[in-house]
């Protein structure tokens, strides 16, 4: 793909959307077509279900002459690259088939079809987009085959998995996926979705779920990666948590450090303080920033003793999407602002090495 134009904003969490599952038929292996055409598959197999009857969720001004936001590359190009300051965007999708609780063969076929659709309809049409290798985490062998198949495309920069699966991601069961990601210089990225409950299940109201589900899931999986030694075993591999908030991280790092000191004999394979391992290997996207003021963000960075942990994300096309200029204004120190807007992404994703800032 070559070097991009001078980069000022790299958006680490952008969602492209299928207009319908039938869009995948040209890319889906024919034995599975009947699941879409005869059984009207959309998301009925997705584990957990989503009990909140909310409609929409996109920012209203992003429904334009190009159609609904995120459904076409033309609309995304207009919203992100023409109207906003974005220079490069990483696609994460909406279709979390990796959370399917059964029929893993069908899920694998969907993942392959989705990856091919993403390449043909997005990456090959817009050089400022980068993509995710979607895999079925519950079947690591198929996930590895898919990573090996799709990673040859230069636009792919990460392996995408749901934050919540059937087991914690520190489990050695997932090591083959991490090995494949490392082999191809891909980041391992986690994102919550409708199948992500809170630790007490689905609460009565969407507002409760929206506050709790994503950060609780991220805390649990990060703790699992740390104490099962994944960050030490796969030193050099980056793990990115998307859309899970930020403010909990300093406390959580201190809490993990305290517990390692207390229970180090239980986990002798953990070779570094968790805070050191997190600073080396873990990154978080910034959205949702909420009402965090620039001075509060600066204090958060100072508390973490590094400005390298956060990557800007808009969460396009959601109603609460963040704008880079408004979220990280020029009142922040230049070095800190540049770090979160693009330098941290360049340092996190090996496959962005050809992008210039």
SERO-4910 file (N, C-alpha, C, O; in steps of 0.05 Angstrom, whole numbers):
BEGIN
 pado doro    nc1    nc2    nc3   cac1   cac2   cac3    cc1    cc2    cc3    oc1    oc2    oc3
  Unk    A     16    -24      0      0      0      0     17     25      0      8     47     -8
  Unk    A     42     23      9     59     46      9     53     65     32     35     61     48
  Unk    A     69     86     33     66    106     54     42    123     49     36    131     26
  Unk    A     28    130     70      5    147     68     13    176     69     37    182     74
  Unk    A     -5    194     65      0    222     67      6    228     97      0    212    114
  Unk    A     18    251    102     24    258    130      0    253    148    -22    263    143
  Unk    A      5    239    170    -16    229    187    -19    246    212      1    252    225
  Unk    A    -43    255    218    -48    270    242    -67    256    261    -64    259    285
  Unk    A    -85    239    251   -104    225    268   -107    196    257   -114    192    234
  Unk    A   -101    177    274   -106    149    268   -129    140    286   -126    140    311
  Unk    A   -151    132    274   -175    124    289   -174     93    293   -176     79    273
  Unk    A   -172     84    317   -168     56    323   -194     40    326   -193     16    329
  Unk    A   -217     53    324   -243     39    328   -264     51    310   -278     69    319
  Unk    A   -267     40    286   -287     49    267   -303     24    259   -291      2    255
  Unk    A   -329     27    257   -347      4    251   -359      6    224   -376     24    219
  Unk    A   -352    -12    206   -367    -16    182   -390    -35    187   -390    -50    206
  Unk    A   -411    -33    171   -435    -48    176   -446    -62    151   -446    -50    129
  Unk    A   -455    -86    155   -469   -100    133   -497    -88    130   -511    -82    149
  Unk    A   -506    -84    105   -533    -75    100   -553    -98    104   -577    -94    108
  Unk    A   -542   -122    104   -558   -147    108   -540   -171    106   -519   -169     92
  Unk    A   -547   -193    119   -530   -216    118   -527   -227     90   -507   -240     83
  Unk    A   -547   -222     72   -545   -232     45   -522   -220     29   -514   -231      9
  Unk    A   -511   -198     39   -488   -185     26   -464   -204     26   -447   -203      8
  Unk    A   -464   -222     45   -441   -241     47   -443   -265     28   -424   -279     25
  Unk    A   -466   -269     16   -470   -293     -1   -449   -297    -23   -440   -319    -27
  Unk    A   -441   -275    -37   -420   -280    -57   -393   -289    -46   -377   -300    -60
  Unk    A   -390   -286    -20   -364   -293     -7   -367   -318     10   -347   -329     19
  Unk    A   -392   -327     15   -397   -349     33   -397   -375     18   -408   -377     -4
  Unk    A   -383   -395     29   -383   -422     17   -411   -432     12   -428   -429     30
  Unk    A   -417   -443    -11   -444   -449    -19   -459   -469      0   -483   -466      3
  Unk    A   -446   -488     12   -461   -505     31   -475   -490     53   -493   -501     65
  Unk    A   -466   -465     58   -478   -450     80   -499   -430     71   -511   -416     88
  Unk    A   -504   -428     45   -522   -407     35   -550   -410     47   -564   -390     52
  Unk    A   -559   -435     50   -586   -439     60   -591   -428     88   -613   -421     95
  Unk    A   -569   -425    104   -572   -414    130   -581   -385    128   -596   -375    146
  Unk    A   -573   -371    106   -581   -343    102   -607   -341     86   -625   -326     93
  Unk    A   -609   -357     65   -632   -354     47   -657   -368     57   -679   -358     54
  Unk    A   -654   -392     69   -677   -407     78   -684   -402    108   -707   -402    115
  Unk    A   -663   -399    124   -668   -396    153   -667   -367    162   -671   -362    186
  Unk    A   -662   -349    143   -662   -320    149   -644   -314    172   -651   -299    190
  Unk    A   -619   -325    171   -600   -319    192   -592   -290    191   -585   -279    171
  Unk    A   -593   -277    215   -583   -251    218   -564   -251    242   -540   -248    239
  Unk    A   -575   -253    266   -558   -255    289   -571   -273    310   -564   -271    334
  Unk    A   -589   -290    302   -603   -307    321   -587   -327    336   -595   -336    357
  Unk    A   -563   -333    326   -546   -352    339   -527   -339    360   -513   -353    375
  Unk    A   -528   -313    360   -509   -299    377   -516   -304    406   -539   -301    415
  Unk    A   -496   -312    421   -500   -320    449   -510   -297    466   -501   -274    463
  Unk    A   -529   -303    484   -537   -284    504   -562   -268    496   -579   -263    512
  Unk    A   -563   -259    471   -585   -242    463   -581   -214    475   -564   -210    492
  Unk    A   -597   -195    466   -595   -168    475   -622   -158    484   -639   -154    466
  Unk    A   -628   -155    509   -655   -151    518   -665   -122    516   -688   -117    524
  Unk    A   -649   -104    505   -657    -76    505   -667    -68    478   -653    -69    458
  Unk    A   -692    -59    477   -705    -53    452   -700    -24    444   -718     -8    442
  Unk    A   -675    -18    439   -668      9    430   -664      9    400   -654    -10    389
  Unk    A   -673     30    387   -671     32    358   -649     51    350   -645     72    363
  Unk    A   -635     44    329   -614     62    319   -589     61    335   -579     40    342
  Unk    A   -578     85    341   -553     86    356   -532    102    341   -511    108    352
  Unk    A   -538    110    315   -518    125    300   -523    155    304   -544    164    311
  Unk    A   -501    170    299   -504    199    300   -521    208    276   -516    201    254
  Unk    A   -541    224    282   -562    230    262   -550    245    238   -559    241    215
  Unk    A   -530    262    242   -520    278    220   -503    261    201   -493    271    181
  Unk    A   -498    236    208   -483    218    190   -501    201    173   -492    181    162
  Unk    A   -526    208    170   -543    197    149   -545    218    127   -559    238    130
  Unk    A   -531    213    105   -527    234     85   -536    223     58   -550    203     56
  Unk    A   -529    238     37   -536    230     10   -522    204      3   -529    191    -17
  Unk    A   -502    196     19   -488    170     14   -502    147     27   -493    124     25
  Unk    A   -525    152     40   -539    131     53   -532    129     83   -518    146     93
  Unk    A   -542    108     96   -537    105    125   -507    103    131   -491     92    115
  Unk    A   -499    114    153   -471    115    161   -460     86    163   -474     68    173
  Unk    A   -436     82    155   -420     58    159   -428     35    140   -416     14    141
  Unk    A   -448     38    123   -457     17    106   -441     16     79   -438     -5     67
  Unk    A   -431     40     71   -416     41     46   -389     55     51   -386     72     68
  Unk    A   -370     47     34   -344     60     36   -346     90     29   -330    106     38
  Unk    A   -365     96     11   -368    124      3   -377    141     27   -367    163     31
  Unk    A   -396    131     42   -406    146     65   -384    149     86   -380    171     97
  Unk    A   -369    128     91   -347    129    111   -326    148    102   -315    164    117
  Unk    A   -319    147     76   -299    165     65   -307    194     69   -290    211     77
  Unk    A   -332    200     64   -342    227     67   -341    236     97   -332    258    103
  Unk    A   -351    219    115   -353    227    143   -326    229    157   -321    248    172
  Unk    A   -308    209    152   -283    208    166   -261    224    153   -246    238    167
  Unk    A   -258    221    127   -235    233    114   -240    260    101   -221    275     96
  Unk    A   -265    267     97   -271    293     85   -282    313    106   -273    336    107
  Unk    A   -300    303    123   -312    321    143   -295    322    169   -296    343    183
  Unk    A   -281    301    175   -265    300    200   -235    301    193   -227    303    170
  Unk    A   -219    301    215   -190    303    211   -176    276    208   -152    274    209
  Unk    A   -192    255    206   -180    228    205   -162    224    181   -169    232    159
  Unk    A   -139    212    186   -120    206    165   -120    176    158   -114    168    135
  Unk    A   -126    159    178   -126    131    174   -145    119    194   -146    128    217
  Unk    A   -161     98    187   -181     87    205   -179     56    204   -174     44    183
  Unk    A   -182     44    227   -181     15    230   -209      4    234   -223     12    253
  Unk    A   -218    -14    217   -244    -25    217   -247    -48    237   -229    -65    239
  Unk    A   -269    -49    251   -274    -70    271   -301    -84    267   -306   -105    279
  Unk    A   -318    -73    250   -343    -87    244   -364    -85    266   -359    -74    287
  Unk    A   -388    -97    260   -410    -99    279   -418   -129    283   -432   -135    302
  Unk    A   -409   -146    266   -420   -173    263   -404   -193    280   -385   -205    270
  Unk    A   -411   -196    306   -395   -211    324   -402   -241    324   -412   -252    344
  Unk    A   -398   -254    301   -404   -282    299   -386   -300    316   -392   -323    321
  Unk    A   -363   -289    325   -346   -304    343   -359   -309    369   -349   -326    385
  Unk    A   -380   -295    376   -394   -300    401   -416   -321    398   -431   -326    418
  Unk    A   -419   -333    375   -439   -354    372   -432   -377    391   -409   -385    394
  Unk    A   -452   -388    404   -448   -408    425   -447   -436    413   -441   -455    428
  Unk    A   -453   -439    388   -453   -466    376   -449   -463    346   -445   -440    336
  Unk    A   -451   -485    331   -448   -484    302   -423   -470    293   -423   -451    277
  Unk    A   -400   -478    305   -375   -464    300   -366   -466    271   -352   -449    261
  Unk    A   -374   -488    257   -367   -490    229   -380   -468    213   -368   -456    195
  Unk    A   -406   -462    218   -419   -441    205   -407   -414    212   -403   -396    195
  Unk    A   -400   -411    238   -387   -386    247   -361   -382    232   -354   -359    224
  Unk    A   -346   -403    228   -320   -401    214   -325   -393    185   -310   -377    175
  Unk    A   -345   -405    173   -351   -397    145   -360   -368    143   -352   -354    125
  Unk    A   -375   -359    163   -383   -330    163   -358   -312    167   -356   -292    154
  Unk    A   -340   -321    184   -316   -304    189   -300   -302    163   -291   -280    156
  Unk    A   -297   -324    149   -282   -323    123   -296   -305    103   -283   -290     89
  Unk    A   -322   -308    101   -337   -292     82   -335   -262     90   -332   -245     72
  Unk    A   -338   -256    115   -336   -229    124   -309   -217    118   -307   -194    109
  Unk    A   -288   -232    123   -261   -222    118   -257   -216     88   -246   -195     81
  Unk    A   -267   -234     71   -265   -229     42   -282   -205     33   -273   -189     16
  Unk    A   -306   -202     45   -323   -179     39   -309   -153     48   -309   -133     33
  Unk    A   -297   -154     72   -283   -130     82   -261   -122     64   -257    -98     59
  Unk    A   -246   -141     54   -223   -135     36   -234   -123     10   -224   -103      1
  Unk    A   -253   -137     -3   -263   -129    -29   -278   -102    -28   -274    -85    -46
  Unk    A   -295    -99     -8   -313    -76     -8   -302    -52      7   -314    -30      5
  Unk    A   -281    -55     23   -271    -33     39   -241    -28     35   -233     -7     26
  Unk    A   -225    -48     42   -196    -44     42   -186    -38     13   -169    -21      9
  Unk    A   -196    -53     -6   -186    -50    -33   -197    -25    -47   -188    -17    -68
  Unk    A   -218    -13    -35   -230     11    -46   -221     37    -34   -224     58    -45
  Unk    A   -209     35    -10   -200     59      4   -174     54     18   -173     39     38
  Unk    A   -152     65      8   -125     59     19   -121     70     47   -101     64     60
  Unk    A   -139     88     57   -136     99     84   -149     81    105   -151     89    128
  Unk    A   -160     59     97   -172     40    115   -154     16    121   -139      7    103
  Unk    A   -155      6    146   -141    -19    153   -162    -38    165   -183    -29    174
  Unk    A   -156    -64    165   -176    -83    172   -169   -102    194   -146   -102    204
  Unk    A   -189   -118    202   -186   -138    223   -191   -166    212   -209   -170    195
  Unk    A   -174   -184    221   -180   -212    214   -200   -223    235   -192   -227    258
  Unk    A   -224   -227    227   -245   -237    245   -242   -267    246   -241   -281    226
  Unk    A   -242   -278    271   -239   -306    275   -259   -317    295   -273   -301    308
  Unk    A   -262   -343    296   -279   -356    316   -261   -364    339   -248   -385    337
  Unk    A   -261   -349    360   -242   -354    382   -247   -380    396   -228   -393    406
  Unk    A   -272   -390    396   -279   -415    409   -267   -439    395   -266   -461    406
  Unk    A   -257   -435    370   -244   -457    355   -217   -447    346   -213   -438    323
  Unk    A   -196   -449    363   -170   -437    357   -158   -449    331   -144   -435    317
  Unk    A   -163   -474    325   -151   -486    301   -162   -472    276   -146   -465    258
  Unk    A   -188   -467    275   -199   -453    252   -190   -424    252   -185   -413    231
  Unk    A   -187   -412    276   -178   -385    277   -150   -382    266   -144   -363    251
  Unk    A   -132   -401    272   -105   -400    261   -105   -403    231    -90   -389    217
  Unk    A   -121   -421    221   -123   -424    192   -132   -398    178   -122   -391    157
  Unk    A   -152   -385    191   -162   -360    179   -141   -338    180   -138   -322    161
  Unk    A   -127   -336    203   -105   -316    205    -84   -321    183    -76   -302    169
  Unk    A    -76   -346    180    -56   -352    160    -66   -347    132    -50   -339    114
  Unk    A    -92   -350    127   -103   -346    101   -105   -316     94    -99   -308     71
  Unk    A   -114   -300    113   -121   -272    107    -98   -253    112    -97   -231    101
  Unk    A    -79   -261    129    -58   -242    137    -40   -233    114    -26   -213    117
  Unk    A    -41   -247     92    -25   -238     69    -34   -211     58    -18   -197     45
  Unk    A    -58   -203     63    -67   -177     53    -54   -155     69    -55   -155     94
  Unk    A    -41   -136     56    -26   -115     70    -43    -97     87    -32    -82    104
  Unk    A    -69    -96     82    -86    -78     97    -94    -89    124   -105    -74    141
  Unk    A    -90   -115    129    -97   -126    155    -77   -120    176    -53   -123    172
  Unk    A    -86   -110    200    -68   -102    220    -73   -115    247    -56   -113    265
  Unk    A    -96   -129    250   -102   -141    276   -119   -165    274   -133   -170    254
  Unk    A   -120   -182    296   -139   -204    299   -160   -194    318   -154   -184    340
  Unk    A   -185   -197    310   -208   -186    325   -223   -208    339   -231   -228    327
  Unk    A   -227   -205    366   -242   -224    381   -261   -210    400   -255   -188    409
  Unk    A   -283   -223    407   -302   -211    427   -289   -211    455   -274   -229    462
  Unk    A   -295   -190    470   -283   -189    497   -292   -212    515   -276   -221    532
  Unk    A   -316   -221    511   -326   -244    527   -330   -268    509   -343   -267    488
  Unk    A   -318   -290    518   -321   -316    504   -329   -338    524   -339   -332    545
  Unk    A   -323   -362    517   -330   -384    535   -311   -388    558   -318   -402    577
  Unk    A   -288   -376    556   -268   -378    577   -251   -353    577   -252   -337    558
  Unk    A   -235   -351    598   -217   -327    600   -195   -329    580   -185   -351    574
  Unk    A   -186   -307    569   -166   -307    548   -138   -313    557   -119   -315    541
  Unk    A   -134   -315    584   -108   -324    594   -105   -354    591    -82   -364    594
  Unk    A   -126   -368    585   -125   -397    583   -106   -406    561   -107   -394    539
  Unk    A    -89   -425    565    -71   -435    544    -85   -445    519    -73   -447    498
  Unk    A   -111   -450    522   -128   -458    499   -125   -438    476   -126   -446    452
  Unk    A   -120   -412    482   -119   -392    461    -90   -386    452    -86   -369    434
  Unk    A    -71   -400    462    -43   -394    454    -39   -397    424    -25   -380    413
  Unk    A    -50   -416    411    -46   -418    381    -54   -392    367    -42   -385    347
  Unk    A    -76   -379    376    -84   -354    364    -63   -332    368    -57   -317    349
  Unk    A    -53   -331    392    -32   -310    398     -7   -316    382      6   -298    372
  Unk    A      0   -341    379     24   -349    364     20   -340    334     39   -330    322
  Unk    A     -3   -345    323     -8   -337    296     -8   -307    292      3   -297    273
  Unk    A    -19   -293    311    -19   -264    310     10   -253    310     17   -236    295
  Unk    A     26   -264    328     53   -255    330     69   -262    305     86   -246    296
  Unk    A     63   -285    294     77   -294    269     72   -275    246     90   -272    229
  Unk    A     49   -263    246     42   -245    223     43   -215    231     33   -198    216
  Unk    A     55   -209    254     57   -181    262     30   -167    265     26   -144    257
  Unk    A     11   -182    276    -16   -171    281    -21   -166    310    -11   -180    327
  Unk    A    -36   -145    316    -45   -139    344    -69   -157    350    -85   -163    332
  Unk    A    -72   -165    375    -96   -180    384   -114   -159    397   -107   -147    417
  Unk    A   -138   -156    386   -157   -135    394   -183   -147    404   -194   -166    393
  Unk    A   -192   -135    426   -217   -144    439   -238   -121    438   -231    -98    443
  Unk    A   -263   -129    433   -284   -109    433   -309   -122    444   -316   -145    437
  Unk    A   -324   -108    461   -349   -118    472   -371   -116    451   -367   -103    431
  Unk    A   -394   -129    457   -416   -127    439   -442   -135    454   -441   -137    479
  Unk    A   -463   -139    439   -488   -147    452   -486   -172    469   -500   -173    489
  Unk    A   -469   -191    462   -466   -215    479   -450   -211    505   -445   -230    519
  Unk    A   -442   -186    510   -426   -181    534   -444   -173    558   -455   -151    558
  Unk    A   -447   -191    577   -464   -184    600   -447   -169    621   -422   -168    619
  Unk    A   -459   -158    641   -444   -149    664   -438   -173    681   -446   -195    675
  Unk    A   -422   -169    702   -415   -192    719   -439   -204    734   -438   -226    744
  Unk    A   -461   -189    735   -486   -199    747   -507   -204    726   -531   -206    732
  Unk    A   -498   -208    701   -517   -213    679   -527   -188    666   -515   -167    669
  Unk    A   -549   -190    652   -561   -166    639   -578   -151    660   -597   -162    671
  Unk    A   -571   -126    665   -587   -110    684   -614   -102    671   -620   -108    648
  Unk    A   -630    -88    687   -657    -81    678   -657    -60    656   -676    -58    640
  Unk    A   -636    -43    656   -637    -20    637   -611    -18    621   -589    -25    631
  Unk    A   -614     -8    597   -591     -5    579   -570     13    592   -546      8    589
  Unk    A   -578     34    606   -559     52    618   -540     37    637   -516     43    638
  Unk    A   -551     19    652   -534      2    670   -514    -14    655   -490    -15    661
  Unk    A   -524    -27    634   -506    -44    617   -484    -27    604   -461    -35    603
  Unk    A   -492     -3    595   -473     14    580   -451     24    599   -428     29    590
  Unk    A   -457     27    625   -437     36    644   -418     13    651   -394     17    654
  Unk    A   -429    -11    655   -414    -33    668   -402    -54    650   -380    -63    655
  Unk    A   -416    -62    629   -409    -87    615   -381    -86    603   -365   -104    608
  Unk    A   -374    -65    588   -349    -64    574   -325    -62    593   -306    -78    591
  Unk    A   -324    -43    613   -301    -42    631   -298    -67    648   -276    -76    653
  Unk    A   -320    -79    658   -318   -103    674   -306   -126    658   -289   -140    668
  Unk    A   -315   -129    633   -304   -150    616   -275   -145    611   -259   -164    612
  Unk    A   -267   -121    605   -239   -115    599   -222   -120    624   -200   -131    621
  Unk    A   -231   -111    647   -215   -116    672   -211   -146    676   -189   -155    683
  Unk    A   -232   -162    672   -230   -191    676   -210   -204    657   -193   -220    665
  Unk    A   -212   -196    631   -194   -208    612   -165   -199    615   -146   -214    611
  Unk    A   -162   -173    622   -135   -163    626   -122   -178    650    -98   -185    648
  Unk    A   -137   -181    671   -126   -196    694   -119   -224    687    -98   -235    696
  Unk    A   -135   -237    671   -130   -264    662   -104   -266    645    -87   -283    650
  Unk    A   -101   -247    627    -76   -246    611    -51   -243    628    -31   -255    623
  Unk    A    -54   -226    648    -31   -220    666    -23   -245    682      0   -254    682
  Unk    A    -42   -256    698    -36   -276    718    -32   -304    706    -22   -322    719
  Unk    A    -41   -308    681    -35   -333    667    -10   -331    651     -2   -350    637
  Unk    A      4   -309    653     31   -306    641     31   -301    611     52   -304    599
  Unk    A      8   -294    600      7   -290    571     24   -266    562     38   -268    542
  Unk    A     24   -245    578     39   -221    570     69   -227    572     85   -214    557
  Unk    A     78   -245    589    106   -253    591    113   -273    569    134   -270    556
  Unk    A     96   -292    564    101   -313    544    102   -301    516    118   -309    500
  Unk    A     84   -282    511     83   -269    484     93   -241    486     80   -222    476
  Unk    A    116   -237    498    128   -211    501    133   -200    473    146   -213    456
  Unk    A    124   -176    468    127   -164    441    100   -163    426     96   -146    409
  Unk    A     82   -181    433     55   -180    421     38   -160    436     38   -159    460
  Unk    A     24   -143    421      7   -123    433    -22   -132    435    -32   -146    417
  Unk    A    -35   -125    457    -63   -131    462    -78   -105    466    -70    -88    482
  Unk    A    -99   -101    450   -114    -76    449   -142    -80    458   -156    -98    447
  Unk    A   -151    -65    478   -179    -66    487   -193    -41    477   -185    -18    483
  Unk    A   -215    -45    462   -230    -23    451   -255    -17    466   -269    -34    477
  Unk    A   -261      9    468   -287     19    478   -294      8    506   -316     -2    510
  Unk    A   -275     11    525   -279      0    552   -274     21    573   -271     14    597
  Unk    A   -272     46    566   -266     69    584   -237     68    593   -222     49    587
  Unk    A   -228     88    608   -200     91    615   -195     94    645   -174     84    654
  Unk    A   -212    107    659   -206    116    687   -200     94    706   -187     98    727
  Unk    A   -209     69    700   -205     47    719   -176     36    717   -168     22    736
  Unk    A   -161     42    696   -136     29    692   -115     34    713   -102     14    722
  Unk    A   -110     58    723    -89     61    744    -94     45    769    -77     32    779
  Unk    A   -119     46    779   -126     30    803   -122      1    797   -111    -14    814
  Unk    A   -131     -8    774   -129    -37    768   -100    -46    766    -94    -68    775
  Unk    A    -83    -31    755    -54    -38    753    -42    -40    781    -28    -58    787
  Unk    A    -49    -20    798    -39    -21    826    -49    -46    841    -35    -59    855
  Unk    A    -75    -52    837    -87    -75    850    -74   -101    841    -69   -119    857
  Unk    A    -68   -104    815    -54   -128    806    -26   -129    817    -17   -151    824
  Unk    A    -12   -107    818     15   -107    830     14   -117    859     30   -133    867
  Unk    A     -5   -106    875     -7   -114    903    -12   -144    906      0   -157    923
  Unk    A    -29   -155    889    -36   -183    891    -14   -201    881    -11   -224    890
  Unk    A      2   -192    862     25   -208    854     45   -210    877     56   -231    882
  Unk    A     50   -188    891     68   -188    914     58   -208    935     73   -221    948
  Unk    A     31   -208    939     20   -225    960     19   -255    952     22   -272    969
  Unk    A     15   -260    926     10   -288    918     29   -297    896     22   -312    878
  Unk    A     54   -287    896     73   -293    875     79   -323    873     85   -333    851
  Unk    A     78   -337    896     84   -366    895     63   -381    879     68   -403    869
  Unk    A     39   -370    877     18   -384    862     22   -381    832     13   -399    817
  Unk    A     35   -359    823     38   -354    794     67   -348    788     73   -326    780
  Unk    A     85   -367    792    114   -362    789    122   -355    760    144   -344    756
  Unk    A    104   -361    741    111   -354    713    107   -325    707    115   -316    685
  Unk    A     95   -309    725     92   -281    720    119   -268    728    125   -266    752
  Unk    A    133   -259    709    161   -250    713    164   -220    719    185   -211    728
  Unk    A    143   -205    712    145   -176    717    121   -167    733    101   -180    735
  Unk    A    124   -144    746    100   -132    758     79   -128    737     85   -120    714
  Unk    A     54   -133    743     33   -129    723     33   -101    711     28    -98    687
  Unk    A     39    -81    726     39    -54    715     61    -51    694     57    -37    674
  Unk    A     84    -64    698    105    -64    678     96    -78    652    101    -69    630
  Unk    A     83   -101    656     74   -117    633     53   -102    617     53   -103    593
  Unk    A     35    -89    631     14    -74    618     26    -51    602     18    -46    579
  Unk    A     44    -36    614     57    -14    600     71    -24    575     72     -9    555
  Unk    A     81    -48    575     96    -58    552     78    -69    531     84    -67    507
  Unk    A     56    -82    538     41    -99    519     12    -92    515      0   -102    496
  Unk    A      0    -75    532    -29    -71    531    -35    -42    523    -22    -23    533
  Unk    A    -55    -38    506    -64    -12    499    -95    -11    501   -108    -31    498
  Unk    A   -106     13    505   -134     18    506   -142     40    487   -127     60    484
  Unk    A   -165     38    474   -175     60    458   -189     80    476   -197     73    498
  Unk    A   -191    104    466   -200    126    484   -230    128    487   -239    136    509
  Unk    A   -245    122    466   -274    126    468   -286    103    485   -279     80    480
  Unk    A   -304    108    504   -318    133    510   -303    150    530   -298    142    553
  Unk    A   -296    174    522   -282    193    539   -302    207    558   -295    216    579
  Unk    A   -327    208    549   -347    222    565   -341    251    570   -334    265    551
  Unk    A   -342    260    595   -337    288    601   -309    292    613   -304    312    626
  Unk    A   -291    274    607   -264    277    617   -251    301    605   -248    304    580
  Unk    A   -243    320    621   -231    345    612   -202    340    605   -189    322    615
  Unk    A   -190    358    588   -162    355    581   -144    354    605   -125    338    606
  Unk    A   -150    370    625   -133    370    650   -135    343    664   -116    334    676
  Unk    A   -159    331    663   -163    305    676   -149    283    660   -138    264    672
  Unk    A   -149    285    634   -134    265    618   -104    268    624    -91    247    626
  Unk    A    -95    292    626    -66    296    632    -59    284    659    -38    272    662
  Unk    A    -77    287    678    -72    276    705    -72    245    704    -57    232    717
  Unk    A    -90    234    687    -91    205    684    -65    194    672    -55    174    681
  Unk    A    -55    208    652    -30    200    640     -7    201    660     10    184    661
  Unk    A     -7    223    675     14    226    696     13    204    717     33    195    726
  Unk    A    -11    196    724    -15    175    743     -5    148    733      5    132    748
  Unk    A     -8    144    707      2    119    695     32    119    689     44     99    683
  Unk    A     44    143    691     72    147    686     81    141    658    104    135    652
  Unk    A     62    143    639     68    140    611     45    151    594     22    150    603
  Unk    A     52    162    571     31    171    553     27    152    529     16    160    509
  Unk    A     37    127    532     38    108    510     14     89    510     13     72    491
  Unk    A     -3     89    530    -23     68    533    -49     72    517    -64     53    514
  Unk    A    -54     96    508    -80    102    497    -78    109    467    -60    123    458
  Unk    A    -98     99    452   -100    104    423   -127    117    418   -147    109    428
  Unk    A   -126    139    402   -151    153    396   -170    134    382   -162    119    364
  Unk    A   -196    137    389   -217    123    374   -242    141    374   -248    155    394
  Unk    A   -256    141    352   -281    156    350   -305    139    357   -324    150    368
  Unk    A   -304    113    351   -327     95    353   -348    102    332   -372     99    337
  Unk    A   -339    112    310   -357    117    287   -373     92    281   -361     70    280
  Unk    A   -399     93    276   -416    117    272   -435    122    295   -456    134    291
  Unk    A   -428    114    319   -447    115    341   -454    143    349   -439    162    343
  Unk    A   -476    146    363   -486    173    371   -467    187    389   -467    211    390
  Unk    A   -451    171    405   -433    184    424   -404    184    414   -386    184    430
  Unk    A   -401    183    388   -374    183    376   -358    207    384   -370    229    388
  Unk    A   -332    204    388   -315    226    396   -301    239    371   -295    225    352
  Unk    A   -297    264    373   -283    280    353   -255    285    363   -251    294    386
  Unk    A   -235    280    347   -207    282    356   -200    310    365   -188    313    387
  Unk    A   -208    330    350   -200    358    357   -214    367    383   -202    382    398
  Unk    A   -239    359    387   -253    367    410   -245    352    435   -243    362    457
  Unk    A   -239    326    431   -232    309    454   -204    314    463   -198    313    487
  Unk    A   -186    320    445   -158    325    451   -149    352    439   -135    353    419
  Unk    A   -158    373    452   -153    400    441   -124    408    444   -108    395    457
  Unk    A   -117    431    432    -90    440    432    -81    450    459    -57    457    462
  Unk    A    -99    451    478    -91    458    505    -74    437    519    -60    442    539
  Unk    A    -75    412    508    -58    391    518    -29    395    508    -26    407    487
  Unk    A     -9    386    523     18    388    513     21    374    486      9    353    482
  Unk    A     36    386    468     39    375    441     46    346    441     35    330    426
  Unk    A     66    338    457     76    311    456     54    291    465     51    270    453
  Unk    A     39    299    485     18    282    495     -5    279    475    -16    258    471
  Unk    A    -11    301    462    -33    301    442    -25    285    418    -41    269    408
  Unk    A     -1    288    409      9    273    385     10    243    392      5    226    375
  Unk    A     18    237    417     20    209    425     -7    195    422     -9    173    410
  Unk    A    -28    206    433    -54    193    432    -67    194    405    -82    175    397
  Unk    A    -62    215    389    -75    217    363    -63    200    342    -77    191    324
  Unk    A    -36    195    343    -25    178    322      0    163    329      4    141    320
  Unk    A     17    175    346     43    161    351     40    134    365     54    115    359
  Unk    A     21    133    384     18    107    398      7     86    379     15     62    382
  Unk    A    -10     93    360    -20     74    341      3     64    323      5     40    318
  Unk    A     20     82    314     43     74    298     61     55    313     72     37    301
  Unk    A     65     60    339     82     42    355     69     16    362     82     -4    367
  Unk    A     42     15    362     27     -9    370     24    -29    347     28    -53    351
  Unk    A     18    -19    324     13    -36    301     37    -39    283     44    -20    269
  Unk    A     51    -62    284     74    -66    267     69    -61    238     87    -51    223
  Unk    A     45    -67    229     38    -65    200     32    -36    192     26    -31    168
  Unk    A     34    -17    210     32     11    202     60     23    199     62     48    197
  Unk    A     80      7    198    107     17    197    112     34    172    130     51    172
  Unk    A     97     30    150    100     45    126     85     71    126     87     86    106
  Unk    A     70     76    147     54    101    148     71    123    160     85    119    179
  Unk    A     70    146    148     86    169    157     69    188    174     45    191    168
  Unk    A     81    200    193     66    219    210     74    247    205     63    266    217
***
